[in-house]
């Protein structure tokens, strides 16, 4: 969780072979699943969101068995 928005964007482009187009957000979580960072491309610049969870359970949507997960946003 030490990477900044530039480091996370490089991971998306190089390691995941994904492109920043459309309405994509990329979520990264740490090993204990209690912190997440989200990067979003709005067509002009990157946004970086960070959230920490005080619960020992962590975030439920961070799957330990999957390196890439599709999440659908709902209103």
URTAPE-V714420 format. One record per backbone hydrogen bond with DSSP energy under -0.5 kcal/mol. CO is the residue of the C=O (numbers start at 0). NH is the residue of the N-H. If there is no record, write none. Layout:
[[CO NH] [CO NH]]
This chain:
[[3 7] [4 8] [5 9] [6 10] [7 11] [8 12] [9 13] [9 14] [10 14] [10 15] [11 17] [18 20] [21 23] [23 40] [25 38] [27 36] [29 32] [32 58] [33 52] [34 29] [35 50] [36 27] [37 48] [38 25] [39 41] [39 46] [44 41] [46 39] [48 37] [50 35] [58 61] [60 62] [61 63] [62 65]]
